[in-house]
Amino acid sequence: MIPVAEALERILTGLSPTSAETIALPEAWGRVLARPVAARLTQPPADVSAMDGYALRAADASLGARLRVMGAAPAGHPFTGAVGPGEAVRIFTGGAVPPGADAILLQEDATAEGDHVLVNEAPRAGRWIRRAGLDFAAGTELIPASRLLTARDIGLAAAANHPWLHVHRRPRIGILATGDEIALPGEPIPAGGIVSSNAHALAALIRASGGDPLVLPIAPDDRDAIAAVAGAATRCDLLVTTGGASVGEHDLVQSALGPQGFSLDFWKIAMRPGKPLIWGDLRGTPMLGLPGNPVSALVCAVVFLIPALRRLSGLPAGPVETRTALLGRAMEANDRRQDYVRAGLSQGPAGQLIATPFPVQDSSMLATLARADALVIRAPHAPAAEAGSPVELVEFSSLGV
């Protein structure tokens, strides 16, 4: 068995970001930039007023001064002349400051008297003027490549005059569930069989992580059937299988996919749940073989598939983000495998985060996993821990799963 960290490193090393595609700006939320976004113009393009009022020369606007109003400068309609001594221009927020003016007299600090304005409070030079390029200048890189685009980024790209963006293509992920005993939800369940949950849960996790899932037909425990269905996924960026990875079934997967060009990198991880995990290559398509046990499959997907999706999507990739909490109950010493313990989260009296592991951790219990807020990580050979001890955990809400 190899450590979790080594397994993840080998998986990420075997993956590369998808190619770039060009999409319309309104479709770019949640996508990953393949090329940086640079400003195509200067913002604001000229000195503009930050408030409604009067553009004038500060030297002329002493308390009680009376200035002649020469015209107006609404946003988008600049005043065509210049401001001279004793003159002012009515201006509105976003309006271009006319030449000669160096201050804005707020309208609440002024009294309009026909075509003149009376200064009730002297303005300061430069006050309430947004200088040209205050936000950004043409040519400035505004959004770096490999960034997951937010609504704020979309607004910035629009302001920088980009109607199209170059983003990484969403990774296509094939999902192949295997087993004679499984049936799709709503279909007849064979004697001694179960309803397949893995493919649906993995498809949802893949969508939440920025990928496009392709759920393949269930393959029975038959070498030819597995080979035929897996062969349909060679145009995907990654093939994920569930089942056929435990000790008794491993030879079946090897014998089914070996003649199809499958090359094994590693098998078996020192973790619980999820020891039987396969990583390899099927004729140029990376393949991740998850356990068939539903909880094991999803825990392994959190630990390995989510980082793999980040790498394929063009994002910086590494272990999923963790945080620290305090144990809500004591835990026994751990064995040689890294343990991922399902736990609920709550707030302690002092506001600290409390992680309370569920008393039963059987890896077949999907209801427990669905109720869990986090996976408490127990390192191999971790000593017994008392309630109140600090622990590291992965919070499901931070992953969107």
C-alpha positions as CSV (number, residue, x, y, z in Angstrom):
1,M,0.0,0.0,0.0
2,I,1.3,3.5,-0.8
3,P,0.5,6.6,1.3
4,V,-2.3,9.0,0.3
5,A,0.1,11.9,-0.5
6,E,2.2,9.7,-2.8
7,A,-0.9,8.4,-4.6
8,L,-2.3,11.9,-5.1
9,E,1.1,13.2,-6.4
10,R,1.3,10.4,-9.0
11,I,-2.3,11.0,-10.1
12,L,-1.7,14.8,-10.6
13,T,1.6,14.2,-12.4
14,G,-0.2,12.1,-14.9
15,L,-2.8,14.8,-15.8
16,S,-2.6,18.0,-17.9
17,P,-5.1,20.9,-18.3
18,T,-7.6,20.6,-21.1
19,S,-7.2,22.7,-24.2
20,A,-8.6,26.2,-24.5
21,E,-11.8,27.3,-26.1
22,T,-13.3,30.7,-26.8
23,I,-16.7,31.5,-25.2
24,A,-19.0,34.5,-24.9
25,L,-18.5,36.6,-21.8
26,P,-22.0,35.8,-20.3
27,E,-21.2,32.1,-20.3
28,A,-17.8,32.5,-18.6
29,W,-18.9,32.4,-14.9
30,G,-17.4,29.4,-13.1
31,R,-14.9,28.6,-16.0
32,V,-11.1,28.7,-15.7
33,L,-9.1,31.3,-17.7
34,A,-6.7,29.8,-20.2
35,R,-5.2,33.2,-21.1
36,P,-4.9,36.3,-18.9
37,V,-7.2,39.2,-19.4
38,A,-5.6,42.6,-20.1
39,A,-7.4,45.9,-20.3
40,R,-8.3,47.0,-23.8
41,L,-8.9,50.6,-22.7
42,T,-8.2,52.9,-19.8
43,Q,-10.8,53.2,-17.0
44,P,-12.0,55.9,-16.5
45,P,-10.9,57.2,-19.9
46,A,-10.7,60.8,-18.6
47,D,-10.9,62.7,-15.3
48,V,-14.5,62.3,-14.2
49,S,-16.6,63.7,-11.3
50,A,-17.3,61.4,-8.4
51,M,-20.4,63.5,-7.3
52,D,-23.1,65.7,-8.6
53,G,-22.1,69.4,-8.4
54,Y,-20.1,72.0,-10.3
55,A,-16.7,71.7,-12.0
56,L,-14.6,74.9,-11.4
57,R,-11.2,76.3,-10.4
58,A,-10.5,75.9,-6.7
59,A,-8.8,79.3,-6.8
60,D,-12.1,81.0,-7.8
61,A,-14.3,79.1,-5.3
62,S,-13.7,80.8,-2.0
63,L,-16.6,81.0,0.5
64,G,-19.3,83.3,-0.8
65,A,-17.9,83.5,-4.4
66,R,-20.4,83.8,-7.2
67,L,-19.5,82.0,-10.4
68,R,-21.1,82.0,-13.9
69,V,-22.4,78.6,-15.0
70,M,-21.3,78.1,-18.6
71,G,-23.0,74.8,-19.4
72,A,-23.4,71.2,-18.2
73,A,-21.5,67.9,-18.4
74,P,-23.7,64.9,-17.8
75,A,-22.1,61.4,-18.0
76,G,-21.5,60.6,-21.7
77,H,-21.9,64.2,-22.8
78,P,-18.7,66.2,-22.1
79,F,-18.7,70.0,-22.0
80,T,-17.1,71.1,-25.2
81,G,-15.4,74.2,-23.9
82,A,-13.0,75.0,-21.0
83,V,-13.6,76.5,-17.6
84,G,-12.0,80.0,-17.2
85,P,-11.7,82.4,-14.3
86,G,-14.9,83.0,-12.5
87,E,-16.7,80.2,-14.4
88,A,-18.2,76.8,-13.5
89,V,-19.9,73.9,-15.3
90,R,-22.8,71.9,-13.9
91,I,-21.5,68.4,-13.7
92,F,-23.0,65.0,-12.8
93,T,-21.5,61.8,-11.4
94,G,-19.4,60.2,-14.2
95,G,-19.3,63.4,-16.2
96,A,-15.9,64.3,-17.7
97,V,-14.2,67.2,-15.9
98,P,-13.8,69.9,-18.5
99,P,-10.3,71.5,-19.2
100,G,-9.4,74.3,-16.8
101,A,-11.4,72.8,-13.8
102,D,-9.5,71.3,-10.9
103,A,-12.2,70.8,-8.2
104,I,-15.8,69.8,-7.8
105,L,-18.2,71.9,-5.7
106,L,-20.9,69.6,-4.3
107,Q,-24.4,70.6,-5.2
108,E,-25.3,70.5,-1.5
109,D,-22.6,73.0,-0.8
110,A,-23.9,75.4,-3.5
111,T,-26.9,77.6,-4.2
112,A,-28.1,77.9,-7.8
113,E,-29.0,81.5,-8.8
114,G,-30.2,81.5,-12.4
115,D,-27.1,81.1,-14.6
116,H,-24.8,81.6,-11.6
117,V,-23.9,79.5,-8.6
118,L,-23.1,80.7,-5.0
119,V,-20.3,78.8,-3.1
120,N,-21.4,77.9,0.4
121,E,-18.4,75.8,1.2
122,A,-15.0,76.2,-0.5
123,P,-13.9,73.0,-2.3
124,R,-10.4,71.6,-2.2
125,A,-8.4,71.1,-5.5
126,G,-8.6,67.5,-6.7
127,R,-11.5,66.6,-4.3
128,W,-14.2,64.5,-5.8
129,I,-12.3,63.9,-9.1
130,R,-11.6,60.4,-10.3
131,R,-8.4,60.6,-12.4
132,A,-8.1,58.9,-15.7
133,G,-6.8,55.4,-15.2
134,L,-7.8,55.3,-11.5
135,D,-9.2,51.8,-12.0
136,F,-6.9,50.5,-14.7
137,A,-4.9,51.5,-17.7
138,A,-5.0,50.0,-21.2
139,G,-2.6,47.0,-21.5
140,T,-2.7,46.2,-17.7
141,E,-3.2,42.5,-16.9
142,L,-6.3,42.4,-14.8
143,I,-7.2,38.7,-14.4
144,P,-4.4,36.1,-14.5
145,A,-4.7,32.8,-16.3
146,S,-5.7,29.7,-14.2
147,R,-8.3,31.7,-12.3
148,L,-11.8,30.4,-11.6
149,L,-14.0,33.2,-12.8
150,T,-16.3,34.9,-10.4
151,A,-19.1,37.3,-11.0
152,R,-16.7,40.1,-10.0
153,D,-14.2,38.9,-12.6
154,I,-17.0,38.8,-15.3
155,G,-17.8,42.5,-14.4
156,L,-14.1,43.4,-14.7
157,A,-13.6,41.7,-18.0
158,A,-16.7,43.5,-19.3
159,A,-15.4,46.8,-18.1
160,A,-12.1,46.0,-19.9
161,N,-14.1,45.6,-23.1
162,H,-13.8,41.8,-23.6
163,P,-16.9,40.3,-25.2
164,W,-15.1,36.9,-25.4
165,L,-12.8,35.0,-23.1
166,H,-10.4,32.1,-23.6
167,V,-11.1,29.4,-21.0
168,H,-10.1,25.8,-20.5
169,R,-12.6,23.3,-21.9
170,R,-14.6,21.6,-19.2
171,P,-13.0,18.1,-18.5
172,R,-15.1,15.2,-19.9
173,I,-15.2,12.5,-17.3
174,G,-16.5,9.0,-18.2
175,I,-18.1,7.1,-15.3
176,L,-18.3,3.3,-15.5
177,A,-20.1,1.4,-12.8
178,T,-19.5,-2.4,-12.8
179,G,-21.2,-5.3,-11.1
180,D,-23.8,-8.0,-11.7
181,E,-25.6,-6.9,-8.5
182,I,-26.4,-3.3,-9.3
183,A,-29.4,-1.7,-11.1
184,L,-30.3,1.9,-12.0
185,P,-32.8,3.7,-9.7
186,G,-36.3,2.8,-10.7
187,E,-35.3,-0.4,-12.6
188,P,-36.0,-4.0,-11.5
189,I,-33.5,-5.0,-8.8
190,P,-31.9,-8.5,-9.3
191,A,-32.2,-11.0,-6.5
192,G,-29.6,-10.1,-3.9
193,G,-28.9,-6.9,-5.8
194,I,-28.7,-3.2,-4.9
195,V,-29.5,0.1,-6.5
196,S,-26.6,1.9,-8.1
197,S,-25.8,5.2,-6.3
198,N,-22.1,5.7,-7.2
199,A,-22.6,6.9,-10.8
200,H,-25.1,9.5,-9.8
201,A,-23.2,10.7,-6.8
202,L,-20.0,10.9,-8.8
203,A,-21.7,12.7,-11.7
204,A,-23.0,15.4,-9.2
205,L,-19.5,15.7,-7.7
206,I,-18.0,16.1,-11.1
207,R,-20.5,18.8,-12.1
208,A,-19.9,20.6,-8.8
209,S,-16.1,20.6,-9.5
210,G,-16.4,22.0,-13.0
211,G,-16.4,18.8,-15.1
212,D,-18.9,17.3,-17.6
213,P,-19.8,13.7,-16.6
214,L,-20.6,11.0,-19.1
215,V,-22.4,8.2,-17.3
216,L,-21.8,4.9,-19.2
217,P,-24.1,1.9,-19.2
218,I,-23.5,-0.4,-16.2
219,A,-21.1,-3.2,-17.1
220,P,-21.7,-6.6,-15.6
221,D,-18.9,-8.7,-14.1
222,D,-17.8,-9.9,-17.5
223,R,-14.5,-9.2,-19.1
224,D,-15.9,-8.6,-22.6
225,A,-18.6,-6.3,-21.3
226,I,-16.2,-4.2,-19.2
227,A,-13.8,-3.9,-22.1
228,A,-16.6,-2.9,-24.5
229,V,-18.0,-0.2,-22.3
230,A,-14.7,1.2,-21.2
231,G,-13.6,1.4,-24.8
232,A,-16.4,3.9,-25.4
233,A,-14.7,6.3,-22.9
234,T,-11.4,6.7,-24.7
235,R,-12.5,10.2,-25.9
236,C,-12.9,11.4,-22.4
237,D,-10.2,13.3,-20.4
238,L,-10.5,10.8,-17.6
239,L,-12.3,7.5,-17.1
240,V,-13.6,6.8,-13.6
241,T,-14.7,3.3,-12.7
242,T,-16.4,2.0,-9.6
243,G,-16.2,-1.6,-8.5
244,G,-13.8,-4.2,-9.8
245,A,-11.0,-2.8,-7.7
246,S,-11.0,-5.1,-4.6
247,V,-8.7,-8.1,-4.1
248,G,-11.1,-10.6,-5.6
249,E,-12.1,-8.4,-8.6
250,H,-8.7,-6.8,-9.4
251,D,-7.7,-9.6,-11.8
252,L,-11.0,-9.2,-13.6
253,V,-10.3,-5.5,-14.3
254,Q,-6.8,-6.3,-15.4
255,S,-7.8,-9.2,-17.7
256,A,-10.6,-7.1,-19.2
257,L,-8.6,-3.9,-19.8
258,G,-5.1,-5.4,-20.3
259,P,-5.8,-6.5,-23.8
260,Q,-7.3,-3.1,-24.5
261,G,-4.0,-1.3,-23.7
262,F,-4.5,-0.7,-20.0
263,S,-1.2,0.1,-18.1
264,L,-1.3,0.0,-14.3
265,D,0.5,2.6,-12.2
266,F,-0.5,1.6,-8.7
267,W,-3.2,-0.3,-6.8
268,K,-4.0,-0.1,-3.0
269,I,-3.8,3.0,-0.9
270,A,-3.1,3.1,2.8
271,M,-6.4,4.8,3.7
272,R,-9.7,4.0,5.2
273,P,-12.2,3.8,3.6
274,G,-11.0,3.2,0.1
275,K,-7.9,0.9,0.2
276,P,-8.6,-0.7,-3.2
277,L,-8.0,2.2,-5.7
278,I,-6.5,1.8,-9.2
279,W,-4.6,4.4,-11.2
280,G,-3.4,3.8,-14.7
281,D,-3.8,4.5,-18.4
282,L,-6.1,3.1,-21.0
283,R,-4.7,3.8,-24.5
284,G,-3.9,7.4,-23.6
285,T,-6.9,8.0,-21.3
286,P,-6.1,8.3,-17.6
287,M,-8.2,5.9,-15.5
288,L,-9.1,6.1,-11.9
289,G,-10.6,3.0,-10.5
290,L,-12.7,3.7,-7.3
291,P,-13.9,1.1,-4.9
292,G,-17.5,-0.2,-5.4
293,N,-18.5,0.5,-1.8
294,P,-20.5,3.8,-2.1
295,V,-18.9,5.6,0.9
296,S,-15.5,4.4,-0.1
297,A,-16.1,5.7,-3.6
298,L,-17.2,9.1,-2.5
299,V,-14.4,9.6,0.1
300,C,-11.8,8.6,-2.6
301,A,-13.5,11.0,-5.0
302,V,-13.1,13.8,-2.5
303,V,-9.4,13.0,-1.8
304,F,-8.3,12.1,-5.4
305,L,-11.0,13.0,-8.0
306,I,-11.6,16.6,-7.0
307,P,-7.8,17.5,-7.2
308,A,-7.7,15.7,-10.5
309,L,-10.5,17.7,-11.8
310,R,-8.8,20.9,-10.7
311,R,-5.7,19.9,-12.6
312,L,-7.6,19.0,-15.7
313,S,-9.6,22.3,-15.5
314,G,-6.4,24.4,-15.4
315,L,-6.5,25.3,-11.7
316,P,-3.6,25.0,-9.3
317,A,-4.0,21.4,-8.0
318,G,-3.0,19.8,-4.7
319,P,-4.7,18.2,-1.7
320,V,-8.2,19.5,-0.9
321,E,-8.3,22.3,1.5
322,T,-8.4,21.5,5.2
323,R,-9.2,23.3,8.4
324,T,-8.8,22.7,12.1
325,A,-11.5,22.0,14.7
326,L,-11.7,20.5,18.2
327,L,-12.9,16.9,18.7
328,G,-16.4,16.6,20.2
329,R,-15.6,13.0,21.5
330,A,-12.6,10.9,22.2
331,M,-11.0,8.8,19.5
332,E,-9.0,5.6,19.7
333,A,-5.4,5.3,18.4
334,N,-5.3,4.8,14.6
335,D,-3.6,1.9,12.7
336,R,-1.3,2.1,9.7
337,R,-3.9,3.5,7.3
338,Q,-4.9,7.2,7.0
339,D,-8.5,7.4,8.3
340,Y,-11.3,9.7,7.0
341,V,-13.9,9.8,9.7
342,R,-17.4,11.1,9.0
343,A,-18.3,13.8,11.5
344,G,-20.9,16.5,12.2
345,L,-19.9,20.1,12.9
346,S,-21.2,22.5,15.5
347,Q,-20.1,25.7,17.3
348,G,-18.7,25.5,20.8
349,P,-19.6,27.9,23.6
350,A,-16.6,30.1,22.7
351,G,-17.4,30.0,19.0
352,Q,-14.8,27.3,18.2
353,L,-15.6,24.7,15.6
354,I,-16.4,21.3,17.1
355,A,-16.1,18.1,15.0
356,T,-18.0,15.1,16.5
357,P,-17.4,11.8,14.7
358,F,-20.4,9.5,14.3
359,P,-20.2,6.4,16.5
360,V,-20.6,4.0,13.6
361,Q,-18.3,4.4,10.6
362,D,-19.3,1.5,8.4
363,S,-18.3,2.3,4.8
364,S,-21.7,1.1,3.4
365,M,-23.7,3.8,5.3
366,L,-24.6,6.5,2.8
367,A,-27.2,8.0,5.1
368,T,-24.4,8.7,7.6
369,L,-22.2,10.2,4.9
370,A,-25.1,12.4,3.7
371,R,-25.6,13.7,7.3
372,A,-21.9,14.4,7.8
373,D,-20.5,17.9,7.5
374,A,-16.8,16.9,7.3
375,L,-14.2,14.2,7.1
376,V,-11.9,14.2,10.1
377,I,-8.4,13.1,9.0
378,R,-6.5,10.7,11.2
379,A,-2.9,10.2,10.2
380,P,-1.4,6.7,10.2
381,H,-0.5,5.5,13.7
382,A,-2.1,8.7,15.2
383,P,-2.3,8.2,19.0
384,A,-5.6,8.2,20.9
385,A,-7.1,11.7,21.1
386,E,-9.3,13.1,23.9
387,A,-12.3,15.3,23.4
388,G,-11.2,18.9,22.9
389,S,-8.0,17.9,21.0
390,P,-7.4,19.7,17.7
391,V,-8.0,17.7,14.5
392,E,-7.6,18.4,10.8
393,L,-10.7,18.0,8.6
394,V,-12.1,18.4,5.1
395,E,-15.4,20.4,5.2
396,F,-17.9,19.3,2.5
397,S,-19.5,22.7,2.1
398,S,-16.1,24.2,1.0
399,L,-16.1,21.7,-1.9
400,G,-19.7,22.2,-2.9
401,V,-20.4,18.5,-2.4
